[in-house]
Amino acid sequence: MTPLFPFDNTYARCLEGFYVPCEPTKVSQPVMLRFNDGLADELGLDLASPEAERLAEIFSGNEEPAGAQPIAQAYAGHQFGGFVPQLGDGRALLLGEVIDRQGNRRDIAFKGSGPTPFSRGGDGKAAVGPVLREYLIGEAMHALGIPTTRALAAVSTGEPVRRERSLPGAVLTRVGASHVRVGTFQYFAARGDTEKLRTLADYVLTRHYPSLQDRPDRYLALLESTAQRQAALLAQWMAVGFIHGVMNTDNMAVSGETIDYGPCAFMEAYNSAAVFSSIDAQGRYAYGNQPMIARWNLARLAETLLPLIDAESSDRAVAQAMEVLNAFSDVYEGRRLERFGAKLGLTTVAAGDADLVDDWLALLEQNSVDFTLAWRRLADAAAGDATALEAMFRDGAALQSWLTRWQNRVDQEGSTAAACAAAMRASNPLYIPRNHLVEEALSAASDRGDLEPFERLLDAVTRPFDERPELGNFAEPAPLTFTARYKTFCGT
């Protein structure tokens, strides 16, 4: 019989000592909440034949599919700047790896499947709300073209989990390019285990950066390539107003994917200091700080790689690593101008574009304008109708002055107004996971077992660029009273 998952588990096979074998906790009444048929097809999995009840058994952890090797991965991490030498998968298990239809290796992992040796006294479980949040935000990010882990399935367990109150439990099945984090390197660096660091670095090179494997400076190249991927990722986050909320080093994947959707949110009225996470009291991971924090995290990765970059001279290793880190800001700025330039309808980068972008963002902030709608209404202005855009600003004179500069820059591109507007609408989403709608959907699912609001919102955000008149309320900002008091939580 053909296995449901054609597992080929290189992490378990090649990295002994980097994990602890662990079985998921059995649950009493698993029921499928949401199955991602499109992702299953992308992975090349034939999961159409098993009945829903059996799929729920598999994706709750009750039935272990053939070839699975459930393991809890070891890692450390800086959490809000403080180093914790041992974290690890406290409520997650890597089941195994498959090769998708494009030939890419993908992890399949549980989240919320019960305690592991790394749980530190926690129950290792998850509630319906956080599971569906991760499903929703991951699919929204994927639809926006942003590298991300994704959800294959969400299953309710029929059992309560204890948080501030009793909540219905659930298990998420997460798919990612890998789950190797900056914190994975930190775990072995903190123990002074250079050989395991080398083994891990070689594994990451083989899996994520195979073109670098034979270079004599491959470990420095690994740092540089990881930095380039992070610069591109952060530029994409910033371009859609996404705030991760908990950019600890254990939440930065070396693959360049967004991982761990806990206290995340999308910004509404533009504010470079926007913070929604209830645990980020000092604003360390505020919207405007995210590129700086990415560089800080990369510096922590660089520290772990120093013995591999130059085993004979730590001074030379530091100097080479610093060249990469010092270049990060310029690399990020280049990516940022590409992303924001496209949002402005530009296909080239010219002198003065950074000022044009920054002055536009300053206008949005000064006038408390909704970030997502401002860009979309700017596309309408490119098509010749600035009425809706003008209505969003208190300072009409400042807006008109900027619009004149922008129009002059667009004219240099030589495209028609219609083509420019169409390109802008393809770069500027209309539908994002609005925070109030996310909370309404999760509350309905968790409190009443009603998945309809979740399904409607999922439908909207997975086609974010296509305006649909029947979805008008999905494009509207939350009431100011909601946004002023809105906080997100990590969901553990």
N, C-alpha and C positions, 0 to 999 in steps of 0.2 A: 504494500500500500504506500502511495506517495505521501510523505509527511506534510502536514499543514504548513510547517515552517522549515524550509531547507537551511537549517542553521549551519554556520561555519564559524565557530567561536574562538577567534584569535586571541581575544583578551584573556580568556580563561586558559587557553592553551599556551600562550607565550609569556604570560606575566604572572607566574606563580609567585606568591608573596605580596601581590598587589591587591589582594581581595580575600574575603572569607566566604566559603560556600555557605549558602543559607536558603532555607525553603520559605516560601510565602505562607502566611497564616491562613488556614482554611476559614471560610465564612459560611454563614448559615443559609442565606437566601439570595444568591446573586441574580441580579436582573440587569440586562443590557439597557443602559440609558441612551447611549449614542455610539454607533459604529461608523467609522470613516471608510466607506466603500472606496472612495477615490484614492485614498492613501494605500489601502490594501492592494488595489490594482497596480499602483505605482511601484509597490514593493514586490510585485509578482506573486502575491499570496492568493491561493485558491481557497477563499473562505466563504464562498457562496453556498457550498453544499452542506456544511454543518448547520443544524437547527439553532435557532437563537438561544435556546436553553443551554446547548453545549458550548456555544461561543461564550456565554456568560460564565460558565464553569471554567473555561480556559482563561478568560481575561480577568477573572477574580483571583486566580491562583489556585483554585480547587483542583483543576486537572492540569498536570504538567505535560505540555506537548513534547513529542519525541524530539530528542536532540537538544532540548533546553538544558542549560547549566546555570541555574540561578546563583548569582554571586552578589555580595555587597562590596562595593569598591571602596578602597581606602583613599582618603585625602585629608589634607589639612586646610587652613585658610585664614586670611585676615578678615575679620568680621568687624566692620566699622572701624578699621585701623588697628584693631587688637589681634594679635596672632594666637590662634588655637592650633596646637600641634597635631591634634587628632580630631577630625570630624567624621568623615566617611558617610556612606549611605545609611542613614538612620531610619529611613522609611521607604527606601527604594531598593530594587533588585534588578540587575541586568540579567535578562533571560538568555540572551544570545544575540547573534548577528546574522543578518541575511544580506545577500547581494541583490540590489533592486534591478529593475528593467534597464536602467542606464549603466549598469555595471558598478554602481557605488555601494560600498559597504555601509550598512545602517544598523545601529543598535536597536533592539527592542527591549524595553525595560518597564517594570512596574513602578508605580509610585503610590504609596499608601497601603502596601501589602503586608504590613505588620512589622514587629520589631526585628532588629538585626543586632549583631554584636557591637554596632556603632551607635545604637539608639540612645545611649546615655540616660537611660531611665524613661524614655518616652515610649508611647504605645506603637509608634511606627505606622499609624493609620492616617487616613485622610477623610475629610468630609465631602459631601456632594458639592457644596458651593465652591471650594478651592479647586476641586477636580474639574468641574465644568468651566471655571474661570480659565484654567490652563488650556483646556480644549479650545475655548472660544478665542482667547488672545493669540494662541499659536496659529490657528487657522486664519485669523485676521492678518497677522504678520506675514504669513505665507502668501496670502492674496495680495498684499502690498509689495511683494517681491523682496522681502527681507529674510535673510537666512535665519532659520529657526528650527528648534525641535517642534514636533507636531504630535498630536494625539491620534492614536489608532482606535482606541476604545475607552469608554467610560462605563463602569459597572457599579451599580449600588450593591451594597453587601447585605442589606437587611439587618444590620447591626448598628447600634449607636456608637458614636465616639464622643468622649467627654472633652469639651473645651470650656468656654465661659458658661455654656449650657450644653445640653445633650443635642447632638446633631446626627443626621443620618450619614452613615459611612459609605465610602466609595473607593474604588481603585481606578487609577488612570494607567493606561498603557501608552508610554511615550516612545517616540521614534526620533533618533538623532544620528548625525554623522559619527559621533562618538560621545562619550561622557567623560573624556579626559579633560581635566580642568587645570588652571594654573595651580590650584591647591593640591592636585595630584603630585606635581613636581615638588611642591613645598613639603609634602609629607616625608619624602625621602631625603630631601636636602636637610630638613630639621634633624634627621637621624644620622647625618654625615655619610650616607650610603651612596657613594659616587657610582658604584657599579650598577645599582638599581636605577639611578638617574640616567645613566647611559642607556640601559636597557629600555627605559621608558621613552627617552628621546628618540632612540632608533625605531621604536614601535610607532611613535607619532610621525616620524619622517616617512616610514613605509606606508602608513595608512593615509596621511593627509597631505604630505609634501614629497611624493616619490621622486620628483625631478631633482631634488636636492640631495638624495642619498649618497651619491658618489663624490660629492664635493668635499675637498679637504677641510673647508670651513663650514661644514654642514650644520653644526650646532649654532653658530652665529647666524647662518642663513635661516635656521628654524626660528630664531628669535625675530629676525627681520620680517620673515614671511607672516608670522603670527601677528606682528605689529601692523603689517599692511592690511591683513584681514580685519583686524579690530578697528582700524581707522575707517575702512569702508563700511563696516557694520555700524559704528557710532554715527557716521554721517547719515546713514539711512534712518536710524532712530531719531536723530535731531530733525530730519526733514519731515517727519510725520508727527512730531510732538510727543514721542513715546518716552516715558520715564520708567526705567527698570525698577528703581526703588531699593534695590539691595545688591549693589555691584561689588559684593565681596569677592575675594580672589577665588573662592570655591564656586562662585557663580559665573566665572568667565571660562568658557570652553575654548580650548586651543584650536578647535575646528573653525572658529569664526561664526558659529551659530549663536543666536539668542537662546538662553537656557534659564529655566527656573522662573516661572511667572508667579511670583508671590505678591508682594505689595506694589504691583505695577499699575500704571494708569496712563491714559492719554490726556494731554493738556487741553484745556478749552481756551479761556481767555489767555492770550500770550503773556507769559511771565517767566523770565529766564531763571528766577529763583523758585519755581514751582516745585513743591514737595507734597506728595500725598501719603507717603508711608508713615504709619503710626509709630514706627520704631526709629525713624530718622529725625530725631528732635533737633539736631544741629544742622540739618540740610546738607550733610556730606554728599548725598547722592541726588541733589537737586538737578533739574533739567540741565541748567547751564554748566554744571560741574562735571557732567558725564564724560566729556572728552579728556579732561584732566585726570579723572579717576581711572579711565582706561590706561592712560600712560603710567599712572602710579602702579596699577596692577601689573603692567608689563615690566616695570622695574623689579617687581617681586619675582616675576618669572626669570628675568635676566640674572638675578642673584643666584637662583638655583642652577643656572647653566654655566656659571663662570668656570667651574673646574673642568667642564667639557670644552669650552671655547678655547682655553689655553691652560693646559695642565701644568706648564712649567713656570708661568709668570701670571700671578693674579693681577698685577698692574696692567699688563697688556690686555688681559681678558676684560678688565673693567673699562679700559679705554675703548676697546672695540664695541662693547655693549653700550657704552654711553653714546657712541656715534649713532647707533640705532635709535636709542631713546630720544636723543636730541633732534633727530629727524622726524619723530612722530608728529609733532605739531604741524610741520609743513605737509607731510603726507595727508594728515587728516584735513587740513585746510583745502588741499587740492580736491579731495573727495567731497568735502562740503560744498565747494563752489560748483562742482559738477552737479550735485543733487539739487541745490537751491537754484542754480542756473536753469536747470530743466524746469523747475517749478515756475520760474519767471518767463519761460518760453524761449530760452536761449540754447543754442546748440554749440556755441563756442565760449571760451573763456577769454575775457579781455581785461585790460587794466581798468580799474574802477568798479569791477563787478562785486568785489567784496564790500565796498562801501555801499553799493546799491542794495545788496542783501541786508547788510547791517542796519542801514537807515530804514528799510522797510520793517524789519523786526522791531526797531525802536519805535516806529509809528504805531505798530500793533500794540506794543506794551504801553505806550503813553495813552492810548485810546481804549485800552482793555478790550481789544477786538478778538473774537474767536479765531484761533489759529487756523483750523481746518477750513472754515467757511471763508475766511479772508482770501486764501489762495484760490479757492474755487470761484469766488466772485471776481477776483482779478482776471481769471480766464474769461469771464463774461465781458469784462472791460476790454480785453484784447479783441473780442468779437464785436466791440462797438457799443456795448451797453454797460455803463458804469453806475447805473442808478442804484442797484442793490449794494454795490461796494461803498458808494458815497454815504449811504444811510447808516453804515456801520461805524463811521468816524465822527467824533465830536469836532475835531480840528480839520475842517474841510480845506482850508488854505494849504496846510502842510501836506495833506494828501495830494492835492492838485499839483503842487510843486514836485513831489516825488513821482507822480504819474507822468509828468512831462519828461523827466529824466529817463524813466523806464521806457517810455514810448520811443524816445530817441535811440536808446540802446537796442530795442527790439527792431527798429527800422534798419539798423546796421546789418541785421541778419538776412534781410532781403526776402523773407517769407511773407505770404499773404496773411491778412488778419485771421481768416478762417483757419488756415493751417496752424498758425501760432496758437489760437484758442484751442483747437483740437489737441495739439501736443500738450498744452498745459492741463487740459482735463484728463489726459492720460497719465499725468505725473502728480496730480493733486486729487486725492480721494475726496469723495463727498461723504462716505459712510465710514466712520471709525467706531470702535467699541466705546460709545459714550458712557461715561461712568455711571450715570443714573440708570441707564438702560441695562447695563451689566448687572447692577445691584438688583434691579427689579426682576431680571431673568433668573438670577441665582436664588433670590428669596423665594420666588414662585416654585422653583424646582426643589429647593431644600425644605421649605415649610409646608408646601401643599402637594408636592409631587407633580406639579404642572410644568411640563417641558415646552409648552407652546411658546411662551415669550423667549425662551432660549433659542428655539428653532427659528423664530422670526428674526431675531437679532443675528444669529449665525448666517442666515441667508443674506442679510443686508451686508455684513462686513466681509463676506467672501466674494462679493462682487462690488468692491468699494468705489470703482470709478464710473460705473454705469448709473446715470440718474434714472430713477424710477419714481414717477409721481405718487404712486401709492405708498411710498416709503418716506414721505415728507417729514414725519416726526422723528425718523432715525437720523436725520441730518441736523436737527436742532440742538443747540446747547442745553445743558441742564439749567434749571432755575438758579439764580445767583445764591439763593439761600441754601441750596443743596451743595453747590461747589464750595462755598465758604466753610462748610463744616465737614467736607468729605475726607475720609481717611481710609486707607487700605491696610490690610493685615497680611502677615506672611502665610497664614493658613495652616501652620503646623499644629 
